[in-house]
Amino acid sequence: MTMPHDQSDREQRLRADLESGFTDHEWAVGMVLCPARENCVSTFGLRALYKPLKNGRVPMHRGTFGAPCAGAHKRPTTPPLQLRPTP
């Protein structure tokens, strides 16, 4: 399934914002992105966030049809999210 061009651009901008390590959402503080990036099988796609396990790795997650993600149980490539500093 392909996304309309403007939705794809919005997803990419959101992903780039999250990869910067900062967020505007308090609920997302401490969460990490899947290291599989665009290849993550999660239904949330590029914006999938996970609470890291005690060992610092991303928890197991699967796609719609039950296939495990390639990023599951791997160390995240981005730092845990922090609240964006106010100017």
Biotite code that builds the C-alpha atoms (Angstrom):
import biotite.structure as struc

atoms = struc.array([
    struc.Atom([0.000, 0.000, 0.000], chain_id="A", res_id=1, res_name="MET", atom_name="CA", element="C"),
    struc.Atom([1.387, 3.386, -0.948], chain_id="A", res_id=2, res_name="THR", atom_name="CA", element="C"),
    struc.Atom([0.717, 6.586, 0.904], chain_id="A", res_id=3, res_name="MET", atom_name="CA", element="C"),
    struc.Atom([-0.279, 9.846, -0.737], chain_id="A", res_id=4, res_name="PRO", atom_name="CA", element="C"),
    struc.Atom([2.745, 12.063, -1.315], chain_id="A", res_id=5, res_name="HIS", atom_name="CA", element="C"),
    struc.Atom([1.857, 14.654, 1.351], chain_id="A", res_id=6, res_name="ASP", atom_name="CA", element="C"),
    struc.Atom([1.242, 11.954, 3.988], chain_id="A", res_id=7, res_name="GLN", atom_name="CA", element="C"),
    struc.Atom([4.580, 10.330, 3.164], chain_id="A", res_id=8, res_name="SER", atom_name="CA", element="C"),
    struc.Atom([6.329, 13.705, 3.511], chain_id="A", res_id=9, res_name="ASP", atom_name="CA", element="C"),
    struc.Atom([4.598, 14.283, 6.859], chain_id="A", res_id=10, res_name="ARG", atom_name="CA", element="C"),
    struc.Atom([5.733, 10.842, 8.071], chain_id="A", res_id=11, res_name="GLU", atom_name="CA", element="C"),
    struc.Atom([9.315, 11.566, 7.012], chain_id="A", res_id=12, res_name="GLN", atom_name="CA", element="C"),
    struc.Atom([9.300, 14.954, 8.788], chain_id="A", res_id=13, res_name="ARG", atom_name="CA", element="C"),
    struc.Atom([7.897, 13.352, 11.940], chain_id="A", res_id=14, res_name="LEU", atom_name="CA", element="C"),
    struc.Atom([10.531, 10.618, 11.821], chain_id="A", res_id=15, res_name="ARG", atom_name="CA", element="C"),
    struc.Atom([13.332, 13.179, 11.352], chain_id="A", res_id=16, res_name="ALA", atom_name="CA", element="C"),
    struc.Atom([11.953, 15.161, 14.295], chain_id="A", res_id=17, res_name="ASP", atom_name="CA", element="C"),
    struc.Atom([11.947, 12.037, 16.488], chain_id="A", res_id=18, res_name="LEU", atom_name="CA", element="C"),
    struc.Atom([15.447, 11.049, 15.333], chain_id="A", res_id=19, res_name="GLU", atom_name="CA", element="C"),
    struc.Atom([16.722, 14.390, 16.622], chain_id="A", res_id=20, res_name="SER", atom_name="CA", element="C"),
    struc.Atom([16.122, 12.979, 20.124], chain_id="A", res_id=21, res_name="GLY", atom_name="CA", element="C"),
    struc.Atom([13.511, 15.520, 21.150], chain_id="A", res_id=22, res_name="PHE", atom_name="CA", element="C"),
    struc.Atom([9.735, 15.482, 21.350], chain_id="A", res_id=23, res_name="THR", atom_name="CA", element="C"),
    struc.Atom([6.921, 17.803, 22.347], chain_id="A", res_id=24, res_name="ASP", atom_name="CA", element="C"),
    struc.Atom([4.948, 14.950, 23.967], chain_id="A", res_id=25, res_name="HIS", atom_name="CA", element="C"),
    struc.Atom([5.527, 14.071, 27.627], chain_id="A", res_id=26, res_name="GLU", atom_name="CA", element="C"),
    struc.Atom([4.245, 10.525, 27.165], chain_id="A", res_id=27, res_name="TRP", atom_name="CA", element="C"),
    struc.Atom([7.082, 9.804, 24.698], chain_id="A", res_id=28, res_name="ALA", atom_name="CA", element="C"),
    struc.Atom([9.953, 10.793, 27.025], chain_id="A", res_id=29, res_name="VAL", atom_name="CA", element="C"),
    struc.Atom([12.367, 7.880, 27.454], chain_id="A", res_id=30, res_name="GLY", atom_name="CA", element="C"),
    struc.Atom([11.009, 5.951, 24.466], chain_id="A", res_id=31, res_name="MET", atom_name="CA", element="C"),
    struc.Atom([13.118, 4.936, 21.465], chain_id="A", res_id=32, res_name="VAL", atom_name="CA", element="C"),
    struc.Atom([12.589, 4.320, 17.758], chain_id="A", res_id=33, res_name="LEU", atom_name="CA", element="C"),
    struc.Atom([12.916, 0.902, 16.177], chain_id="A", res_id=34, res_name="CYS", atom_name="CA", element="C"),
    struc.Atom([16.425, 0.476, 14.698], chain_id="A", res_id=35, res_name="PRO", atom_name="CA", element="C"),
    struc.Atom([14.893, -1.146, 11.584], chain_id="A", res_id=36, res_name="ALA", atom_name="CA", element="C"),
    struc.Atom([13.702, 2.359, 10.557], chain_id="A", res_id=37, res_name="ARG", atom_name="CA", element="C"),
    struc.Atom([11.634, 2.250, 7.338], chain_id="A", res_id=38, res_name="GLU", atom_name="CA", element="C"),
    struc.Atom([11.713, -1.556, 7.371], chain_id="A", res_id=39, res_name="ASN", atom_name="CA", element="C"),
    struc.Atom([9.937, -1.814, 10.733], chain_id="A", res_id=40, res_name="CYS", atom_name="CA", element="C"),
    struc.Atom([6.941, -4.111, 10.344], chain_id="A", res_id=41, res_name="VAL", atom_name="CA", element="C"),
    struc.Atom([4.945, -2.358, 13.065], chain_id="A", res_id=42, res_name="SER", atom_name="CA", element="C"),
    struc.Atom([1.571, -1.042, 11.992], chain_id="A", res_id=43, res_name="THR", atom_name="CA", element="C"),
    struc.Atom([2.761, 2.390, 13.179], chain_id="A", res_id=44, res_name="PHE", atom_name="CA", element="C"),
    struc.Atom([5.573, 2.382, 10.620], chain_id="A", res_id=45, res_name="GLY", atom_name="CA", element="C"),
    struc.Atom([8.103, 5.192, 10.804], chain_id="A", res_id=46, res_name="LEU", atom_name="CA", element="C"),
    struc.Atom([6.664, 6.672, 13.994], chain_id="A", res_id=47, res_name="ARG", atom_name="CA", element="C"),
    struc.Atom([6.685, 3.485, 16.103], chain_id="A", res_id=48, res_name="ALA", atom_name="CA", element="C"),
    struc.Atom([8.057, 4.197, 19.593], chain_id="A", res_id=49, res_name="LEU", atom_name="CA", element="C"),
    struc.Atom([9.014, 1.598, 22.193], chain_id="A", res_id=50, res_name="TYR", atom_name="CA", element="C"),
    struc.Atom([9.880, 1.636, 25.862], chain_id="A", res_id=51, res_name="LYS", atom_name="CA", element="C"),
    struc.Atom([13.345, 0.055, 26.030], chain_id="A", res_id=52, res_name="PRO", atom_name="CA", element="C"),
    struc.Atom([13.805, -3.182, 27.960], chain_id="A", res_id=53, res_name="LEU", atom_name="CA", element="C"),
    struc.Atom([16.018, -3.224, 31.077], chain_id="A", res_id=54, res_name="LYS", atom_name="CA", element="C"),
    struc.Atom([18.976, -4.265, 28.912], chain_id="A", res_id=55, res_name="ASN", atom_name="CA", element="C"),
    struc.Atom([18.431, -1.186, 26.703], chain_id="A", res_id=56, res_name="GLY", atom_name="CA", element="C"),
    struc.Atom([17.171, -3.116, 23.690], chain_id="A", res_id=57, res_name="ARG", atom_name="CA", element="C"),
    struc.Atom([13.940, -2.644, 21.734], chain_id="A", res_id=58, res_name="VAL", atom_name="CA", element="C"),
    struc.Atom([11.200, -5.122, 22.742], chain_id="A", res_id=59, res_name="PRO", atom_name="CA", element="C"),
    struc.Atom([9.808, -7.762, 20.396], chain_id="A", res_id=60, res_name="MET", atom_name="CA", element="C"),
    struc.Atom([7.192, -6.430, 18.008], chain_id="A", res_id=61, res_name="HIS", atom_name="CA", element="C"),
    struc.Atom([5.505, -8.003, 15.045], chain_id="A", res_id=62, res_name="ARG", atom_name="CA", element="C"),
    struc.Atom([3.747, -6.912, 11.890], chain_id="A", res_id=63, res_name="GLY", atom_name="CA", element="C"),
    struc.Atom([0.146, -7.397, 10.943], chain_id="A", res_id=64, res_name="THR", atom_name="CA", element="C"),
    struc.Atom([0.707, -10.971, 9.791], chain_id="A", res_id=65, res_name="PHE", atom_name="CA", element="C"),
    struc.Atom([2.857, -12.013, 12.766], chain_id="A", res_id=66, res_name="GLY", atom_name="CA", element="C"),
    struc.Atom([6.301, -11.702, 11.216], chain_id="A", res_id=67, res_name="ALA", atom_name="CA", element="C"),
    struc.Atom([8.856, -10.445, 13.774], chain_id="A", res_id=68, res_name="PRO", atom_name="CA", element="C"),
    struc.Atom([10.555, -7.136, 13.055], chain_id="A", res_id=69, res_name="CYS", atom_name="CA", element="C"),
    struc.Atom([14.245, -7.102, 12.143], chain_id="A", res_id=70, res_name="ALA", atom_name="CA", element="C"),
    struc.Atom([14.774, -4.380, 14.774], chain_id="A", res_id=71, res_name="GLY", atom_name="CA", element="C"),
    struc.Atom([13.342, -6.402, 17.664], chain_id="A", res_id=72, res_name="ALA", atom_name="CA", element="C"),
    struc.Atom([15.772, -7.185, 20.514], chain_id="A", res_id=73, res_name="HIS", atom_name="CA", element="C"),
    struc.Atom([18.418, -4.859, 19.035], chain_id="A", res_id=74, res_name="LYS", atom_name="CA", element="C"),
    struc.Atom([19.921, -1.723, 20.505], chain_id="A", res_id=75, res_name="ARG", atom_name="CA", element="C"),
    struc.Atom([18.274, 1.486, 19.291], chain_id="A", res_id=76, res_name="PRO", atom_name="CA", element="C"),
    struc.Atom([20.310, 3.735, 17.016], chain_id="A", res_id=77, res_name="THR", atom_name="CA", element="C"),
    struc.Atom([18.787, 6.921, 18.457], chain_id="A", res_id=78, res_name="THR", atom_name="CA", element="C"),
    struc.Atom([18.943, 8.195, 22.042], chain_id="A", res_id=79, res_name="PRO", atom_name="CA", element="C"),
    struc.Atom([15.865, 7.993, 24.283], chain_id="A", res_id=80, res_name="PRO", atom_name="CA", element="C"),
    struc.Atom([13.561, 10.930, 23.621], chain_id="A", res_id=81, res_name="LEU", atom_name="CA", element="C"),
    struc.Atom([13.681, 14.035, 25.798], chain_id="A", res_id=82, res_name="GLN", atom_name="CA", element="C"),
    struc.Atom([11.318, 16.974, 26.002], chain_id="A", res_id=83, res_name="LEU", atom_name="CA", element="C"),
    struc.Atom([12.256, 19.710, 23.571], chain_id="A", res_id=84, res_name="ARG", atom_name="CA", element="C"),
    struc.Atom([13.776, 22.685, 25.407], chain_id="A", res_id=85, res_name="PRO", atom_name="CA", element="C"),
    struc.Atom([11.662, 25.802, 25.337], chain_id="A", res_id=86, res_name="THR", atom_name="CA", element="C"),
    struc.Atom([13.257, 28.795, 23.631], chain_id="A", res_id=87, res_name="PRO", atom_name="CA", element="C"),
])
